[in-house]
């Protein structure tokens, strides 16, 4: 009888040990591989990493994030705004502002950029070409009408980049230049320049 009890105790002990080996449900690392319960360890990403996740609408903030988003928007992105370098311009190169000039004949010379000067006065308007108006002692006309003129003897139309005013008397004088279209209308936006000089009497 004692012999039988000994073997029953042995069998019971072995059964308990075997049950512990196959019972893995309470082990977190092994339980993660149970069928139908695939688990992954959560990963915390930084804002900059989230900004590059495929299909993610998450974006990071700050100057560096702004730079990254601008680069992602495409290589053809350009800065908004008017590029003035390609617009017509005119400059009076002589005389200069505030110059003191002896009375007599005074030549005004100009420099024109991004505009073609042609001898087509009164003809059909063609974009980007036209002539010059020289003025003496009058305000530059700023009307957008077809014809912009001042009093007789105060202006001249020409495609030339210089004009000589005859017999300019001593005193304060203004010289102006303006771009005009073939049909005499003003170039829009207005393009003009003015200098003020002092003309002295001959000694």
MIGU-386149 format. One line per 3 residues: number of its first residue (from 1); their letters; for each residue x, y, z of C-alpha. Coordinates in Angstrom, 2 decimals. Each point is the difference from the previous one (the first is absolute). Last residue first. Example, Ala and Ser with C-alpha at 12.3 -4.5 7.8 and 13.67 -1.06 7.14 Angstrom:
<rs>
2 = SA = 13.67 -1.06 7.14 | -1.37 -3.44 0.66;
</rs>
This chain:
<rs>
203 = XXX = 29.12 136.78 -66.14 | -2.84 -1.82 -1.73 | -3.16 -0.27 2.08;
200 = XXX = -0.49 -3.17 2.00 | -2.32 -2.95 -0.56 | -0.89 -1.92 3.12;
197 = XXX = -1.13 -3.58 -0.44 | -2.91 -2.30 0.84 | -0.09 -3.56 -1.35;
194 = XXX = -3.03 -2.06 -1.03 | -0.65 -3.63 -1.00 | -2.81 -1.92 -1.72;
191 = XXX = -1.61 -3.42 -0.44 | -3.74 -0.25 0.70 | -1.31 -3.54 0.42;
188 = XXX = -1.21 0.27 -2.71 | 1.85 1.63 -2.90 | -1.79 3.25 -0.70;
185 = XXX = -1.94 0.45 -3.21 | 1.64 1.63 -3.04 | -1.15 -2.74 -2.47;
182 = XXX = 3.54 -1.43 -0.15 | 0.06 -0.39 3.77 | 1.61 2.53 2.31;
179 = XXX = 2.88 -0.08 2.47 | 0.56 3.18 2.01 | 2.81 2.51 0.51;
176 = XXX = 0.13 3.06 2.24 | 2.14 3.11 0.31 | -0.66 2.53 2.75;
173 = XXX = 1.28 3.57 0.14 | 1.06 2.55 2.62 | 1.32 3.24 -1.45;
170 = XXX = 2.07 1.27 -2.91 | -1.58 -0.37 -3.47 | 0.19 -3.15 -2.16;
167 = XXX = 0.91 1.09 -3.51 | -0.68 -3.26 -1.82 | -0.91 -3.30 1.63;
164 = XXX = 2.14 -2.82 -1.39 | -1.42 -3.53 -0.13 | 1.61 -3.36 0.62;
161 = XXX = -1.04 -3.67 -0.17 | -1.69 0.45 -3.38 | -3.42 -1.56 -0.71;
158 = XXX = -1.55 3.50 0.03 | -2.95 1.96 1.38 | 0.53 3.56 1.29;
155 = XXX = -1.35 1.89 3.00 | -0.40 3.46 1.48 | -0.07 2.04 -3.23;
152 = XXX = -3.76 -0.30 -0.44 | -1.74 -0.94 3.24 | -0.15 -3.57 1.30;
149 = XXX = -0.76 -3.35 -1.61 | -1.49 -3.40 0.85 | -2.02 -1.51 -2.86;
146 = XXX = -1.82 -3.33 0.26 | -1.12 0.43 3.59 | 1.77 -1.52 3.01;
143 = XXX = 0.65 3.47 1.41 | 3.25 0.45 1.91 | 1.38 3.03 -1.82;
140 = XXX = 3.47 0.94 1.32 | -0.10 3.35 1.76 | 1.33 2.95 -2.01;
137 = XXX = 3.34 1.87 -0.03 | 1.47 -1.80 -3.01 | -1.31 -3.29 -1.35;
134 = XXX = 1.52 -2.70 -2.24 | -2.33 -2.73 -1.29 | 1.59 -3.26 -1.13;
131 = XXX = -1.01 -2.61 -2.57 | -1.77 -3.35 -0.43 | 0.57 -3.72 0.40;
128 = XXX = -0.86 -2.69 2.53 | -3.53 -0.65 -1.15 | -0.83 1.28 -3.47;
125 = XXX = -2.37 2.97 -0.29 | -1.03 0.95 -3.52 | 1.72 3.04 -1.47;
122 = XXX = 0.13 3.57 1.28 | 3.78 0.05 0.39 | 1.58 -3.11 -1.51;
119 = XXX = 3.70 0.93 0.31 | 0.92 -2.81 2.37 | 1.41 -0.23 3.55;
116 = XXX = -0.20 -3.54 1.36 | -0.59 -0.30 3.75 | 1.73 -2.20 2.58;
113 = XXX = 2.42 2.77 1.00 | 0.24 3.67 -0.97 | 2.88 2.34 0.87;
110 = XXX = -0.46 3.74 -0.43 | 1.78 3.12 -1.19 | -1.19 3.57 0.46;
107 = XXX = 1.93 2.66 -1.89 | -0.07 3.61 1.19 | 0.44 2.94 -2.39;
104 = XXX = 0.51 3.29 1.76 | 0.32 0.88 3.68 | 2.86 -1.52 1.98;
101 = XXX = -0.81 -3.14 1.96 | -0.10 -0.70 3.73 | -1.03 -3.61 0.66;
98 = XXX = -2.54 -0.83 2.69 | -1.03 -3.35 -1.53 | 2.33 -1.00 -2.81;
95 = XXX = 0.06 1.41 -3.53 | 0.48 -2.49 -1.51 | -0.67 -3.72 0.66;
92 = XXX = -3.77 0.31 0.15 | -1.28 -3.51 0.67 | -2.74 -2.01 -1.71;
89 = XXX = -1.45 -3.40 0.88 | -2.01 -2.72 -1.72 | -0.79 -3.07 2.16;
86 = XXX = 2.17 -3.13 0.00 | 1.90 0.69 3.25 | -3.24 0.79 1.83;
83 = XXX = -0.91 -3.62 0.80 | -3.38 0.32 1.66 | -0.63 -2.26 3.00;
80 = XXX = -0.31 -3.68 1.00 | 3.12 -2.04 0.57 | 0.25 -2.98 -2.27;
77 = XXX = -0.78 -3.67 0.39 | 1.23 -1.98 -2.98 | 2.01 -2.45 2.10;
74 = XXX = -3.08 -1.42 1.67 | -2.10 0.26 3.18 | 2.36 -2.29 1.94;
71 = XXX = 2.68 2.68 0.23 | -2.47 2.48 1.48 | -1.15 -2.61 2.54;
68 = XXX = 3.58 -0.59 1.11 | 0.70 3.71 0.42 | -3.12 0.47 2.10;
65 = XXX = 1.02 -2.95 2.17 | 3.41 1.57 0.58 | -1.54 3.33 1.00;
62 = XXX = -2.37 -1.57 2.58 | -2.84 -2.50 -0.07 | -0.32 -3.64 -0.91;
59 = XXX = -2.60 -1.45 -2.26 | -2.42 -2.88 0.41 | -2.14 -0.68 -3.04;
56 = XXX = 1.48 -3.48 -0.34 | -0.26 -1.95 -3.25 | 3.65 -0.96 0.09;
53 = XXX = 1.66 1.23 3.18 | 2.30 2.97 -0.69 | -1.50 2.48 2.48;
50 = XXX = -0.13 -2.69 2.66 | 3.80 -0.23 0.00 | 0.35 3.74 0.63;
47 = XXX = -2.58 -0.16 2.79 | 1.99 -2.77 1.79 | -1.22 -3.56 -0.12;
44 = XXX = -1.04 -2.13 3.00 | 0.01 -3.71 -0.75 | -2.58 -2.32 1.58;
41 = XXX = 1.26 -3.62 0.40 | -1.77 -2.28 -2.38 | -2.69 -2.65 0.59;
38 = XXX = -1.34 -2.82 -2.13 | -3.09 -1.39 1.74 | -1.60 -2.36 -2.51;
35 = XXX = 2.26 -2.91 0.95 | 2.01 0.63 3.18 | 3.34 1.71 -0.68;
32 = XXX = -0.36 2.78 2.56 | -0.60 -2.62 2.66 | 3.70 -0.87 -0.10;
29 = XXX = 1.13 3.46 1.03 | -2.79 0.50 2.52 | 0.30 -3.42 1.76;
26 = XXX = -3.39 -0.80 1.61 | -1.31 -2.03 -2.94 | 3.08 -2.22 0.03;
23 = XXX = -1.54 -3.08 1.68 | 1.85 -2.82 -1.84 | 2.93 -0.19 2.43;
20 = XXX = -2.18 0.41 3.11 | -2.21 -2.90 -1.04 | 3.07 -2.24 -0.41;
17 = XXX = 1.14 0.77 3.54 | -3.46 -0.78 1.41 | -0.17 -3.30 -1.89;
14 = XXX = 3.47 -1.06 1.22 | -1.01 0.59 3.63 | -3.25 -1.93 -0.39;
11 = XXX = 1.81 -2.95 -1.63 | 2.55 -0.13 2.84 | -2.69 0.17 2.69;
8 = XXX = -1.93 -2.81 -1.70 | 3.23 -2.05 -0.14 | 0.55 0.34 3.75;
5 = XXX = -3.62 -0.78 0.85 | 0.21 -3.27 -1.92 | 3.13 -1.11 1.93;
2 = XX = -1.64 0.95 3.31 | -2.83 -2.36 -0.84;
</rs>
